[in-house]
Amino acid sequence: MGATRSEVETKVIDVVQQTIADWDLDLPGGISKDTQLIEDLGFESIDIVQFAIGIEQAFARKGMPFEKLFMDDGEYVDDVKVSQVTDFVCAELRV
């Protein structure tokens, strides 16, 4: 039996938490589906790379096409929400 959307979202949030574990962030309410990786958490390009690797490891999938998530019409997007990452992973896993 495959993962549910809720399970995917939980894993995505876990990977976000692992990525920022050593950062001194004050996140009232914690990380939610509406948390933005760049504006709310201060992700930089290296953090996005580490996060992408973490997602691939968490879901045992290599070579996920993250350009679909982080680029739109050949341009980098300004930000990505946890819910968008969840949507992307669900689409890749066909959940």
PyMOL Python script that loads the backbone (N, CA, C, O; Angstrom):
from pymol import cmd

cmd.read_pdbstr("""\
ATOM      1  N   MET A   1       0.843  -1.194   0.000  1.00  0.00           N
ATOM      2  CA  MET A   1       0.000   0.000   0.000  1.00  0.00           C
ATOM      3  C   MET A   1       0.878   1.243   0.000  1.00  0.00           C
ATOM      4  O   MET A   1       1.848   1.314   0.755  1.00  0.00           O
ATOM      5  N   GLY A   2       0.551   2.222  -0.836  1.00  0.00           N
ATOM      6  CA  GLY A   2       1.338   3.440  -0.959  1.00  0.00           C
ATOM      7  C   GLY A   2       1.058   4.430   0.160  1.00  0.00           C
ATOM      8  O   GLY A   2       0.149   4.250   0.971  1.00  0.00           O
ATOM      9  N   ALA A   3       1.858   5.466   0.176  1.00  0.00           N
ATOM     10  CA  ALA A   3       1.712   6.507   1.182  1.00  0.00           C
ATOM     11  C   ALA A   3       0.474   7.354   0.899  1.00  0.00           C
ATOM     12  O   ALA A   3       0.023   7.462  -0.242  1.00  0.00           O
ATOM     13  N   THR A   4      -0.060   7.946   1.954  1.00  0.00           N
ATOM     14  CA  THR A   4      -1.167   8.886   1.803  1.00  0.00           C
ATOM     15  C   THR A   4      -0.601  10.304   1.713  1.00  0.00           C
ATOM     16  O   THR A   4       0.566  10.529   2.036  1.00  0.00           O
ATOM     17  N   ARG A   5      -1.417  11.253   1.277  1.00  0.00           N
ATOM     18  CA  ARG A   5      -0.982  12.645   1.201  1.00  0.00           C
ATOM     19  C   ARG A   5      -0.534  13.147   2.578  1.00  0.00           C
ATOM     20  O   ARG A   5       0.458  13.868   2.689  1.00  0.00           O
ATOM     21  N   SER A   6      -1.264  12.765   3.613  1.00  0.00           N
ATOM     22  CA  SER A   6      -0.924  13.178   4.973  1.00  0.00           C
ATOM     23  C   SER A   6       0.451  12.644   5.381  1.00  0.00           C
ATOM     24  O   SER A   6       1.233  13.355   6.013  1.00  0.00           O
ATOM     25  N   GLU A   7       0.740  11.408   5.023  1.00  0.00           N
ATOM     26  CA  GLU A   7       2.048  10.816   5.341  1.00  0.00           C
ATOM     27  C   GLU A   7       3.163  11.519   4.572  1.00  0.00           C
ATOM     28  O   GLU A   7       4.250  11.743   5.105  1.00  0.00           O
ATOM     29  N   VAL A   8       2.887  11.864   3.319  1.00  0.00           N
ATOM     30  CA  VAL A   8       3.875  12.589   2.516  1.00  0.00           C
ATOM     31  C   VAL A   8       4.150  13.948   3.152  1.00  0.00           C
ATOM     32  O   VAL A   8       5.306  14.347   3.290  1.00  0.00           O
ATOM     33  N   GLU A   9       3.090  14.660   3.539  1.00  0.00           N
ATOM     34  CA  GLU A   9       3.266  15.979   4.158  1.00  0.00           C
ATOM     35  C   GLU A   9       4.074  15.877   5.449  1.00  0.00           C
ATOM     36  O   GLU A   9       4.941  16.713   5.704  1.00  0.00           O
ATOM     37  N   THR A  10       3.800  14.869   6.255  1.00  0.00           N
ATOM     38  CA  THR A  10       4.544  14.668   7.501  1.00  0.00           C
ATOM     39  C   THR A  10       6.026  14.452   7.215  1.00  0.00           C
ATOM     40  O   THR A  10       6.879  15.014   7.901  1.00  0.00           O
ATOM     41  N   LYS A  11       6.336  13.641   6.204  1.00  0.00           N
ATOM     42  CA  LYS A  11       7.739  13.397   5.844  1.00  0.00           C
ATOM     43  C   LYS A  11       8.396  14.657   5.308  1.00  0.00           C
ATOM     44  O   LYS A  11       9.556  14.927   5.619  1.00  0.00           O
ATOM     45  N   VAL A  12       7.677  15.432   4.510  1.00  0.00           N
ATOM     46  CA  VAL A  12       8.224  16.683   3.972  1.00  0.00           C
ATOM     47  C   VAL A  12       8.562  17.626   5.128  1.00  0.00           C
ATOM     48  O   VAL A  12       9.639  18.223   5.148  1.00  0.00           O
ATOM     49  N   ILE A  13       7.656  17.760   6.080  1.00  0.00           N
ATOM     50  CA  ILE A  13       7.908  18.620   7.247  1.00  0.00           C
ATOM     51  C   ILE A  13       9.096  18.098   8.045  1.00  0.00           C
ATOM     52  O   ILE A  13       9.902  18.891   8.532  1.00  0.00           O
ATOM     53  N   ASP A  14       9.220  16.779   8.189  1.00  0.00           N
ATOM     54  CA  ASP A  14      10.377  16.190   8.878  1.00  0.00           C
ATOM     55  C   ASP A  14      11.683  16.580   8.187  1.00  0.00           C
ATOM     56  O   ASP A  14      12.662  16.919   8.852  1.00  0.00           O
ATOM     57  N   VAL A  15      11.697  16.531   6.853  1.00  0.00           N
ATOM     58  CA  VAL A  15      12.907  16.898   6.106  1.00  0.00           C
ATOM     59  C   VAL A  15      13.210  18.386   6.292  1.00  0.00           C
ATOM     60  O   VAL A  15      14.373  18.765   6.435  1.00  0.00           O
ATOM     61  N   VAL A  16      12.184  19.227   6.292  1.00  0.00           N
ATOM     62  CA  VAL A  16      12.394  20.658   6.557  1.00  0.00           C
ATOM     63  C   VAL A  16      13.018  20.823   7.941  1.00  0.00           C
ATOM     64  O   VAL A  16      13.991  21.559   8.101  1.00  0.00           O
ATOM     65  N   GLN A  17      12.462  20.142   8.937  1.00  0.00           N
ATOM     66  CA  GLN A  17      12.978  20.255  10.301  1.00  0.00           C
ATOM     67  C   GLN A  17      14.421  19.772  10.402  1.00  0.00           C
ATOM     68  O   GLN A  17      15.223  20.368  11.121  1.00  0.00           O
ATOM     69  N   GLN A  18      14.757  18.707   9.693  1.00  0.00           N
ATOM     70  CA  GLN A  18      16.142  18.222   9.686  1.00  0.00           C
ATOM     71  C   GLN A  18      17.068  19.240   9.025  1.00  0.00           C
ATOM     72  O   GLN A  18      18.196  19.446   9.474  1.00  0.00           O
ATOM     73  N   THR A  19      16.589  19.874   7.960  1.00  0.00           N
ATOM     74  CA  THR A  19      17.401  20.849   7.231  1.00  0.00           C
ATOM     75  C   THR A  19      17.722  22.057   8.104  1.00  0.00           C
ATOM     76  O   THR A  19      18.824  22.600   8.029  1.00  0.00           O
ATOM     77  N   ILE A  20      16.776  22.477   8.924  1.00  0.00           N
ATOM     78  CA  ILE A  20      16.971  23.691   9.739  1.00  0.00           C
ATOM     79  C   ILE A  20      17.318  23.381  11.192  1.00  0.00           C
ATOM     80  O   ILE A  20      17.310  24.282  12.032  1.00  0.00           O
ATOM     81  N   ALA A  21      17.619  22.134  11.499  1.00  0.00           N
ATOM     82  CA  ALA A  21      17.831  21.705  12.887  1.00  0.00           C
ATOM     83  C   ALA A  21      18.862  22.554  13.631  1.00  0.00           C
ATOM     84  O   ALA A  21      18.680  22.837  14.815  1.00  0.00           O
ATOM     85  N   ASP A  22      19.928  22.960  12.968  1.00  0.00           N
ATOM     86  CA  ASP A  22      20.992  23.710  13.637  1.00  0.00           C
ATOM     87  C   ASP A  22      20.841  25.221  13.510  1.00  0.00           C
ATOM     88  O   ASP A  22      21.703  25.972  13.968  1.00  0.00           O
ATOM     89  N   TRP A  23      19.759  25.666  12.897  1.00  0.00           N
ATOM     90  CA  TRP A  23      19.540  27.091  12.718  1.00  0.00           C
ATOM     91  C   TRP A  23      18.831  27.637  13.953  1.00  0.00           C
ATOM     92  O   TRP A  23      18.034  26.935  14.576  1.00  0.00           O
ATOM     93  N   ASP A  24      19.110  28.854  14.296  1.00  0.00           N
ATOM     94  CA  ASP A  24      18.469  29.477  15.453  1.00  0.00           C
ATOM     95  C   ASP A  24      17.256  30.271  14.974  1.00  0.00           C
ATOM     96  O   ASP A  24      17.301  31.497  14.867  1.00  0.00           O
ATOM     97  N   LEU A  25      16.168  29.546  14.686  1.00  0.00           N
ATOM     98  CA  LEU A  25      14.961  30.192  14.175  1.00  0.00           C
ATOM     99  C   LEU A  25      13.869  30.210  15.228  1.00  0.00           C
ATOM    100  O   LEU A  25      13.682  29.244  15.968  1.00  0.00           O
ATOM    101  N   ASP A  26      13.150  31.324  15.285  1.00  0.00           N
ATOM    102  CA  ASP A  26      11.985  31.423  16.153  1.00  0.00           C
ATOM    103  C   ASP A  26      10.759  31.237  15.266  1.00  0.00           C
ATOM    104  O   ASP A  26      10.374  32.137  14.519  1.00  0.00           O
ATOM    105  N   LEU A  27      10.158  30.065  15.360  1.00  0.00           N
ATOM    106  CA  LEU A  27       9.004  29.748  14.514  1.00  0.00           C
ATOM    107  C   LEU A  27       7.769  29.533  15.374  1.00  0.00           C
ATOM    108  O   LEU A  27       7.440  28.398  15.719  1.00  0.00           O
ATOM    109  N   PRO A  28       7.077  30.628  15.724  1.00  0.00           N
ATOM    110  CA  PRO A  28       5.857  30.439  16.500  1.00  0.00           C
ATOM    111  C   PRO A  28       4.867  29.604  15.691  1.00  0.00           C
ATOM    112  O   PRO A  28       4.551  29.935  14.549  1.00  0.00           O
ATOM    113  N   GLY A  29       4.395  28.547  16.278  1.00  0.00           N
ATOM    114  CA  GLY A  29       3.479  27.665  15.570  1.00  0.00           C
ATOM    115  C   GLY A  29       4.185  26.573  14.789  1.00  0.00           C
ATOM    116  O   GLY A  29       3.531  25.672  14.263  1.00  0.00           O
ATOM    117  N   GLY A  30       5.512  26.635  14.704  1.00  0.00           N
ATOM    118  CA  GLY A  30       6.265  25.596  14.015  1.00  0.00           C
ATOM    119  C   GLY A  30       6.118  25.649  12.506  1.00  0.00           C
ATOM    120  O   GLY A  30       5.761  26.679  11.933  1.00  0.00           O
ATOM    121  N   ILE A  31       6.399  24.529  11.882  1.00  0.00           N
ATOM    122  CA  ILE A  31       6.339  24.421  10.426  1.00  0.00           C
ATOM    123  C   ILE A  31       4.999  23.827  10.036  1.00  0.00           C
ATOM    124  O   ILE A  31       4.558  22.827  10.603  1.00  0.00           O
ATOM    125  N   SER A  32       4.355  24.457   9.058  1.00  0.00           N
ATOM    126  CA  SER A  32       3.057  23.972   8.586  1.00  0.00           C
ATOM    127  C   SER A  32       3.076  23.896   7.065  1.00  0.00           C
ATOM    128  O   SER A  32       4.085  24.194   6.427  1.00  0.00           O
ATOM    129  N   LYS A  33       1.954  23.496   6.501  1.00  0.00           N
ATOM    130  CA  LYS A  33       1.853  23.406   5.040  1.00  0.00           C
ATOM    131  C   LYS A  33       2.000  24.768   4.378  1.00  0.00           C
ATOM    132  O   LYS A  33       2.335  24.843   3.196  1.00  0.00           O
ATOM    133  N   ASP A  34       1.756  25.844   5.117  1.00  0.00           N
ATOM    134  CA  ASP A  34       1.854  27.196   4.565  1.00  0.00           C
ATOM    135  C   ASP A  34       3.225  27.844   4.763  1.00  0.00           C
ATOM    136  O   ASP A  34       3.453  28.961   4.299  1.00  0.00           O
ATOM    137  N   THR A  35       4.135  27.155   5.444  1.00  0.00           N
ATOM    138  CA  THR A  35       5.476  27.690   5.660  1.00  0.00           C
ATOM    139  C   THR A  35       6.200  27.822   4.321  1.00  0.00           C
ATOM    140  O   THR A  35       6.203  26.899   3.507  1.00  0.00           O
ATOM    141  N   GLN A  36       6.815  28.992   4.109  1.00  0.00           N
ATOM    142  CA  GLN A  36       7.569  29.246   2.876  1.00  0.00           C
ATOM    143  C   GLN A  36       9.057  29.013   3.142  1.00  0.00           C
ATOM    144  O   GLN A  36       9.607  29.504   4.128  1.00  0.00           O
ATOM    145  N   LEU A  37       9.691  28.265   2.257  1.00  0.00           N
ATOM    146  CA  LEU A  37      11.083  27.885   2.475  1.00  0.00           C
ATOM    147  C   LEU A  37      12.028  29.079   2.489  1.00  0.00           C
ATOM    148  O   LEU A  37      12.961  29.112   3.292  1.00  0.00           O
ATOM    149  N   ILE A  38      11.810  30.048   1.626  1.00  0.00           N
ATOM    150  CA  ILE A  38      12.739  31.175   1.527  1.00  0.00           C
ATOM    151  C   ILE A  38      12.348  32.308   2.468  1.00  0.00           C
ATOM    152  O   ILE A  38      13.164  32.747   3.279  1.00  0.00           O
ATOM    153  N   GLU A  39      11.111  32.786   2.370  1.00  0.00           N
ATOM    154  CA  GLU A  39      10.700  33.932   3.191  1.00  0.00           C
ATOM    155  C   GLU A  39      10.656  33.593   4.680  1.00  0.00           C
ATOM    156  O   GLU A  39      11.180  34.345   5.502  1.00  0.00           O
ATOM    157  N   ASP A  40      10.034  32.467   5.033  1.00  0.00           N
ATOM    158  CA  ASP A  40       9.857  32.131   6.447  1.00  0.00           C
ATOM    159  C   ASP A  40      11.095  31.496   7.077  1.00  0.00           C
ATOM    160  O   ASP A  40      11.399  31.746   8.244  1.00  0.00           O
ATOM    161  N   LEU A  41      11.808  30.675   6.303  1.00  0.00           N
ATOM    162  CA  LEU A  41      12.926  29.918   6.870  1.00  0.00           C
ATOM    163  C   LEU A  41      14.293  30.432   6.443  1.00  0.00           C
ATOM    164  O   LEU A  41      15.308  30.050   7.025  1.00  0.00           O
ATOM    165  N   GLY A  42      14.327  31.288   5.439  1.00  0.00           N
ATOM    166  CA  GLY A  42      15.598  31.851   4.999  1.00  0.00           C
ATOM    167  C   GLY A  42      16.460  30.907   4.178  1.00  0.00           C
ATOM    168  O   GLY A  42      17.683  31.043   4.160  1.00  0.00           O
ATOM    169  N   PHE A  43      15.833  29.947   3.496  1.00  0.00           N
ATOM    170  CA  PHE A  43      16.592  29.022   2.653  1.00  0.00           C
ATOM    171  C   PHE A  43      17.394  29.797   1.608  1.00  0.00           C
ATOM    172  O   PHE A  43      16.905  30.756   1.010  1.00  0.00           O
ATOM    173  N   GLU A  44      18.626  29.361   1.405  1.00  0.00           N
ATOM    174  CA  GLU A  44      19.458  29.853   0.316  1.00  0.00           C
ATOM    175  C   GLU A  44      19.679  28.697  -0.644  1.00  0.00           C
ATOM    176  O   GLU A  44      19.220  27.585  -0.385  1.00  0.00           O
ATOM    177  N   SER A  45      20.367  28.939  -1.738  1.00  0.00           N
ATOM    178  CA  SER A  45      20.493  27.906  -2.774  1.00  0.00           C
ATOM    179  C   SER A  45      21.085  26.608  -2.239  1.00  0.00           C
ATOM    180  O   SER A  45      20.611  25.532  -2.601  1.00  0.00           O
ATOM    181  N   ILE A  46      22.096  26.676  -1.395  1.00  0.00           N
ATOM    182  CA  ILE A  46      22.702  25.455  -0.855  1.00  0.00           C
ATOM    183  C   ILE A  46      21.707  24.705   0.034  1.00  0.00           C
ATOM    184  O   ILE A  46      21.706  23.474   0.067  1.00  0.00           O
ATOM    185  N   ASP A  47      20.870  25.441   0.745  1.00  0.00           N
ATOM    186  CA  ASP A  47      19.856  24.810   1.595  1.00  0.00           C
ATOM    187  C   ASP A  47      18.827  24.080   0.742  1.00  0.00           C
ATOM    188  O   ASP A  47      18.358  23.003   1.112  1.00  0.00           O
ATOM    189  N   ILE A  48      18.479  24.663  -0.391  1.00  0.00           N
ATOM    190  CA  ILE A  48      17.518  24.025  -1.290  1.00  0.00           C
ATOM    191  C   ILE A  48      18.100  22.730  -1.841  1.00  0.00           C
ATOM    192  O   ILE A  48      17.393  21.730  -1.967  1.00  0.00           O
ATOM    193  N   VAL A  49      19.396  22.750  -2.172  1.00  0.00           N
ATOM    194  CA  VAL A  49      20.054  21.527  -2.658  1.00  0.00           C
ATOM    195  C   VAL A  49      20.027  20.459  -1.571  1.00  0.00           C
ATOM    196  O   VAL A  49      19.674  19.311  -1.840  1.00  0.00           O
ATOM    197  N   GLN A  50      20.397  20.826  -0.343  1.00  0.00           N
ATOM    198  CA  GLN A  50      20.382  19.860   0.764  1.00  0.00           C
ATOM    199  C   GLN A  50      18.969  19.347   1.024  1.00  0.00           C
ATOM    200  O   GLN A  50      18.773  18.160   1.287  1.00  0.00           O
ATOM    201  N   PHE A  51      18.000  20.230   0.952  1.00  0.00           N
ATOM    202  CA  PHE A  51      16.604  19.854   1.148  1.00  0.00           C
ATOM    203  C   PHE A  51      16.158  18.868   0.071  1.00  0.00           C
ATOM    204  O   PHE A  51      15.504  17.870   0.372  1.00  0.00           O
ATOM    205  N   ALA A  52      16.511  19.148  -1.181  1.00  0.00           N
ATOM    206  CA  ALA A  52      16.142  18.257  -2.290  1.00  0.00           C
ATOM    207  C   ALA A  52      16.743  16.867  -2.088  1.00  0.00           C
ATOM    208  O   ALA A  52      16.076  15.858  -2.316  1.00  0.00           O
ATOM    209  N   ILE A  53      17.996  16.818  -1.663  1.00  0.00           N
ATOM    210  CA  ILE A  53      18.640  15.526  -1.386  1.00  0.00           C
ATOM    211  C   ILE A  53      17.914  14.822  -0.249  1.00  0.00           C
ATOM    212  O   ILE A  53      17.689  13.613  -0.305  1.00  0.00           O
ATOM    213  N   GLY A  54      17.548  15.573   0.779  1.00  0.00           N
ATOM    214  CA  GLY A  54      16.808  15.001   1.906  1.00  0.00           C
ATOM    215  C   GLY A  54      15.467  14.431   1.482  1.00  0.00           C
ATOM    216  O   GLY A  54      15.062  13.371   1.960  1.00  0.00           O
ATOM    217  N   ILE A  55      14.774  15.127   0.589  1.00  0.00           N
ATOM    218  CA  ILE A  55      13.489  14.632   0.071  1.00  0.00           C
ATOM    219  C   ILE A  55      13.705  13.331  -0.695  1.00  0.00           C
ATOM    220  O   ILE A  55      12.966  12.366  -0.500  1.00  0.00           O
ATOM    221  N   GLU A  56      14.717  13.300  -1.567  1.00  0.00           N
ATOM    222  CA  GLU A  56      14.997  12.078  -2.326  1.00  0.00           C
ATOM    223  C   GLU A  56      15.311  10.910  -1.403  1.00  0.00           C
ATOM    224  O   GLU A  56      14.866   9.788  -1.643  1.00  0.00           O
ATOM    225  N   GLN A  57      16.073  11.170  -0.352  1.00  0.00           N
ATOM    226  CA  GLN A  57      16.407  10.104   0.597  1.00  0.00           C
ATOM    227  C   GLN A  57      15.186   9.663   1.388  1.00  0.00           C
ATOM    228  O   GLN A  57      14.982   8.467   1.599  1.00  0.00           O
ATOM    229  N   ALA A  58      14.379  10.607   1.824  1.00  0.00           N
ATOM    230  CA  ALA A  58      13.200  10.281   2.633  1.00  0.00           C
ATOM    231  C   ALA A  58      12.206   9.417   1.870  1.00  0.00           C
ATOM    232  O   ALA A  58      11.522   8.575   2.450  1.00  0.00           O
ATOM    233  N   PHE A  59      12.137   9.638   0.562  1.00  0.00           N
ATOM    234  CA  PHE A  59      11.172   8.892  -0.250  1.00  0.00           C
ATOM    235  C   PHE A  59      11.837   7.840  -1.138  1.00  0.00           C
ATOM    236  O   PHE A  59      11.197   7.265  -2.019  1.00  0.00           O
ATOM    237  N   ALA A  60      13.125   7.596  -0.899  1.00  0.00           N
ATOM    238  CA  ALA A  60      13.891   6.584  -1.644  1.00  0.00           C
ATOM    239  C   ALA A  60      13.715   6.744  -3.156  1.00  0.00           C
ATOM    240  O   ALA A  60      13.493   5.772  -3.879  1.00  0.00           O
ATOM    241  N   ARG A  61      13.821   7.984  -3.609  1.00  0.00           N
ATOM    242  CA  ARG A  61      13.680   8.298  -5.039  1.00  0.00           C
ATOM    243  C   ARG A  61      14.834   9.192  -5.468  1.00  0.00           C
ATOM    244  O   ARG A  61      14.966  10.310  -4.970  1.00  0.00           O
ATOM    245  N   LYS A  62      15.657   8.723  -6.369  1.00  0.00           N
ATOM    246  CA  LYS A  62      16.735   9.565  -6.899  1.00  0.00           C
ATOM    247  C   LYS A  62      16.288  10.192  -8.209  1.00  0.00           C
ATOM    248  O   LYS A  62      15.448   9.647  -8.925  1.00  0.00           O
ATOM    249  N   GLY A  63      16.861  11.335  -8.504  1.00  0.00           N
ATOM    250  CA  GLY A  63      16.601  11.986  -9.782  1.00  0.00           C
ATOM    251  C   GLY A  63      15.226  12.610  -9.924  1.00  0.00           C
ATOM    252  O   GLY A  63      14.700  12.721 -11.032  1.00  0.00           O
ATOM    253  N   MET A  64      14.637  13.022  -8.797  1.00  0.00           N
ATOM    254  CA  MET A  64      13.334  13.689  -8.887  1.00  0.00           C
ATOM    255  C   MET A  64      13.512  15.015  -9.636  1.00  0.00           C
ATOM    256  O   MET A  64      14.495  15.718  -9.402  1.00  0.00           O
ATOM    257  N   PRO A  65      12.594  15.365 -10.518  1.00  0.00           N
ATOM    258  CA  PRO A  65      12.741  16.577 -11.345  1.00  0.00           C
ATOM    259  C   PRO A  65      12.371  17.856 -10.584  1.00  0.00           C
ATOM    260  O   PRO A  65      11.322  18.454 -10.825  1.00  0.00           O
ATOM    261  N   PHE A  66      13.249  18.263  -9.665  1.00  0.00           N
ATOM    262  CA  PHE A  66      12.966  19.422  -8.820  1.00  0.00           C
ATOM    263  C   PHE A  66      12.806  20.717  -9.609  1.00  0.00           C
ATOM    264  O   PHE A  66      12.260  21.693  -9.095  1.00  0.00           O
ATOM    265  N   GLU A  67      13.283  20.730 -10.862  1.00  0.00           N
ATOM    266  CA  GLU A  67      13.088  21.939 -11.665  1.00  0.00           C
ATOM    267  C   GLU A  67      11.603  22.227 -11.856  1.00  0.00           C
ATOM    268  O   GLU A  67      11.220  23.379 -12.057  1.00  0.00           O
ATOM    269  N   LYS A  68      10.769  21.203 -11.795  1.00  0.00           N
ATOM    270  CA  LYS A  68       9.315  21.414 -11.894  1.00  0.00           C
ATOM    271  C   LYS A  68       8.789  22.188 -10.689  1.00  0.00           C
ATOM    272  O   LYS A  68       7.788  22.899 -10.781  1.00  0.00           O
ATOM    273  N   LEU A  69       9.472  22.042  -9.568  1.00  0.00           N
ATOM    274  CA  LEU A  69       9.058  22.694  -8.328  1.00  0.00           C
ATOM    275  C   LEU A  69       9.659  24.093  -8.193  1.00  0.00           C
ATOM    276  O   LEU A  69       8.975  25.037  -7.797  1.00  0.00           O
ATOM    277  N   PHE A  70      10.935  24.212  -8.524  1.00  0.00           N
ATOM    278  CA  PHE A  70      11.654  25.452  -8.259  1.00  0.00           C
ATOM    279  C   PHE A  70      11.791  26.379  -9.466  1.00  0.00           C
ATOM    280  O   PHE A  70      12.362  27.463  -9.351  1.00  0.00           O
ATOM    281  N   MET A  71      11.273  25.962 -10.619  1.00  0.00           N
ATOM    282  CA  MET A  71      11.329  26.812 -11.810  1.00  0.00           C
ATOM    283  C   MET A  71       9.955  26.877 -12.461  1.00  0.00           C
ATOM    284  O   MET A  71       9.189  25.913 -12.435  1.00  0.00           O
ATOM    285  N   ASP A  72       9.661  28.035 -13.047  1.00  0.00           N
ATOM    286  CA  ASP A  72       8.411  28.223 -13.774  1.00  0.00           C
ATOM    287  C   ASP A  72       8.725  28.985 -15.057  1.00  0.00           C
ATOM    288  O   ASP A  72       9.203  30.118 -15.012  1.00  0.00           O
ATOM    289  N   ASP A  73       8.460  28.372 -16.177  1.00  0.00           N
ATOM    290  CA  ASP A  73       8.694  28.986 -17.483  1.00  0.00           C
ATOM    291  C   ASP A  73      10.147  29.459 -17.626  1.00  0.00           C
ATOM    292  O   ASP A  73      10.408  30.544 -18.145  1.00  0.00           O
ATOM    293  N   GLY A  74      11.088  28.626 -17.158  1.00  0.00           N
ATOM    294  CA  GLY A  74      12.508  28.924 -17.298  1.00  0.00           C
ATOM    295  C   GLY A  74      13.081  29.879 -16.272  1.00  0.00           C
ATOM    296  O   GLY A  74      14.271  30.190 -16.317  1.00  0.00           O
ATOM    297  N   GLU A  75      12.264  30.349 -15.354  1.00  0.00           N
ATOM    298  CA  GLU A  75      12.708  31.281 -14.307  1.00  0.00           C
ATOM    299  C   GLU A  75      12.549  30.623 -12.940  1.00  0.00           C
ATOM    300  O   GLU A  75      11.616  29.855 -12.708  1.00  0.00           O
ATOM    301  N   TYR A  76      13.487  30.941 -12.034  1.00  0.00           N
ATOM    302  CA  TYR A  76      13.349  30.437 -10.671  1.00  0.00           C
ATOM    303  C   TYR A  76      12.153  31.100  -9.995  1.00  0.00           C
ATOM    304  O   TYR A  76      11.915  32.295 -10.174  1.00  0.00           O
ATOM    305  N   VAL A  77      11.410  30.331  -9.227  1.00  0.00           N
ATOM    306  CA  VAL A  77      10.280  30.890  -8.492  1.00  0.00           C
ATOM    307  C   VAL A  77      10.806  31.679  -7.298  1.00  0.00           C
ATOM    308  O   VAL A  77      11.930  31.458  -6.847  1.00  0.00           O
ATOM    309  N   ASP A  78       9.987  32.603  -6.788  1.00  0.00           N
ATOM    310  CA  ASP A  78      10.404  33.430  -5.660  1.00  0.00           C
ATOM    311  C   ASP A  78      10.415  32.652  -4.356  1.00  0.00           C
ATOM    312  O   ASP A  78      11.252  32.905  -3.489  1.00  0.00           O
ATOM    313  N   ASP A  79       9.501  31.713  -4.209  1.00  0.00           N
ATOM    314  CA  ASP A  79       9.407  30.946  -2.972  1.00  0.00           C
ATOM    315  C   ASP A  79       8.596  29.682  -3.221  1.00  0.00           C
ATOM    316  O   ASP A  79       7.909  29.555  -4.235  1.00  0.00           O
ATOM    317  N   VAL A  80       8.689  28.764  -2.287  1.00  0.00           N
ATOM    318  CA  VAL A  80       7.948  27.505  -2.369  1.00  0.00           C
ATOM    319  C   VAL A  80       7.409  27.192  -0.982  1.00  0.00           C
ATOM    320  O   VAL A  80       8.142  27.246   0.006  1.00  0.00           O
ATOM    321  N   LYS A  81       6.124  26.864  -0.914  1.00  0.00           N
ATOM    322  CA  LYS A  81       5.506  26.477   0.352  1.00  0.00           C
ATOM    323  C   LYS A  81       5.653  24.972   0.571  1.00  0.00           C
ATOM    324  O   LYS A  81       5.823  24.207  -0.378  1.00  0.00           O
ATOM    325  N   VAL A  82       5.584  24.569   1.821  1.00  0.00           N
ATOM    326  CA  VAL A  82       5.613  23.147   2.165  1.00  0.00           C
ATOM    327  C   VAL A  82       4.514  22.406   1.404  1.00  0.00           C
ATOM    328  O   VAL A  82       4.731  21.287   0.941  1.00  0.00           O
ATOM    329  N   SER A  83       3.342  23.019   1.274  1.00  0.00           N
ATOM    330  CA  SER A  83       2.240  22.361   0.558  1.00  0.00           C
ATOM    331  C   SER A  83       2.586  22.115  -0.911  1.00  0.00           C
ATOM    332  O   SER A  83       2.153  21.119  -1.491  1.00  0.00           O
ATOM    333  N   GLN A  84       3.362  23.017  -1.513  1.00  0.00           N
ATOM    334  CA  GLN A  84       3.774  22.826  -2.906  1.00  0.00           C
ATOM    335  C   GLN A  84       4.768  21.675  -3.026  1.00  0.00           C
ATOM    336  O   GLN A  84       4.737  20.916  -3.995  1.00  0.00           O
ATOM    337  N   VAL A  85       5.647  21.551  -2.038  1.00  0.00           N
ATOM    338  CA  VAL A  85       6.584  20.419  -2.024  1.00  0.00           C
ATOM    339  C   VAL A  85       5.792  19.125  -1.881  1.00  0.00           C
ATOM    340  O   VAL A  85       6.076  18.139  -2.561  1.00  0.00           O
ATOM    341  N   THR A  86       4.802  19.130  -0.997  1.00  0.00           N
ATOM    342  CA  THR A  86       3.951  17.952  -0.808  1.00  0.00           C
ATOM    343  C   THR A  86       3.242  17.592  -2.110  1.00  0.00           C
ATOM    344  O   THR A  86       3.203  16.422  -2.491  1.00  0.00           O
ATOM    345  N   ASP A  87       2.682  18.586  -2.792  1.00  0.00           N
ATOM    346  CA  ASP A  87       2.017  18.345  -4.082  1.00  0.00           C
ATOM    347  C   ASP A  87       2.986  17.725  -5.082  1.00  0.00           C
ATOM    348  O   ASP A  87       2.642  16.774  -5.784  1.00  0.00           O
ATOM    349  N   PHE A  88       4.198  18.269  -5.143  1.00  0.00           N
ATOM    350  CA  PHE A  88       5.224  17.780  -6.060  1.00  0.00           C
ATOM    351  C   PHE A  88       5.568  16.319  -5.767  1.00  0.00           C
ATOM    352  O   PHE A  88       5.603  15.488  -6.674  1.00  0.00           O
ATOM    353  N   VAL A  89       5.820  16.014  -4.487  1.00  0.00           N
ATOM    354  CA  VAL A  89       6.184  14.643  -4.111  1.00  0.00           C
ATOM    355  C   VAL A  89       5.019  13.695  -4.388  1.00  0.00           C
ATOM    356  O   VAL A  89       5.222  12.596  -4.902  1.00  0.00           O
ATOM    357  N   CYS A  90       3.811  14.114  -4.052  1.00  0.00           N
ATOM    358  CA  CYS A  90       2.634  13.273  -4.323  1.00  0.00           C
ATOM    359  C   CYS A  90       2.509  12.975  -5.815  1.00  0.00           C
ATOM    360  O   CYS A  90       2.197  11.849  -6.200  1.00  0.00           O
ATOM    361  N   ALA A  91       2.750  13.973  -6.646  1.00  0.00           N
ATOM    362  CA  ALA A  91       2.679  13.764  -8.097  1.00  0.00           C
ATOM    363  C   ALA A  91       3.752  12.784  -8.556  1.00  0.00           C
ATOM    364  O   ALA A  91       3.498  11.924  -9.400  1.00  0.00           O
ATOM    365  N   GLU A  92       4.953  12.917  -7.996  1.00  0.00           N
ATOM    366  CA  GLU A  92       6.049  12.023  -8.375  1.00  0.00           C
ATOM    367  C   GLU A  92       5.805  10.591  -7.905  1.00  0.00           C
ATOM    368  O   GLU A  92       6.172   9.633  -8.586  1.00  0.00           O
ATOM    369  N   LEU A  93       5.179  10.455  -6.730  1.00  0.00           N
ATOM    370  CA  LEU A  93       4.899   9.119  -6.177  1.00  0.00           C
ATOM    371  C   LEU A  93       3.555   8.581  -6.651  1.00  0.00           C
ATOM    372  O   LEU A  93       3.198   7.433  -6.384  1.00  0.00           O
ATOM    373  N   ARG A  94       2.819   9.431  -7.357  1.00  0.00           N
ATOM    374  CA  ARG A  94       1.468   9.096  -7.821  1.00  0.00           C
ATOM    375  C   ARG A  94       0.541   8.747  -6.651  1.00  0.00           C
ATOM    376  O   ARG A  94      -0.165   7.739  -6.665  1.00  0.00           O
ATOM    377  N   VAL A  95       0.574   9.618  -5.642  1.00  0.00           N
ATOM    378  CA  VAL A  95      -0.280   9.444  -4.452  1.00  0.00           C
ATOM    379  C   VAL A  95      -1.602  10.134  -4.708  1.00  0.00           C
ATOM    380  O   VAL A  95      -2.482  10.121  -3.848  1.00  0.00           O
TER     381      VAL A  95
END
""", "prot")
cmd.dss("prot")
cmd.show_as("cartoon", "prot")
cmd.util.cbc("prot")
cmd.orient("prot")
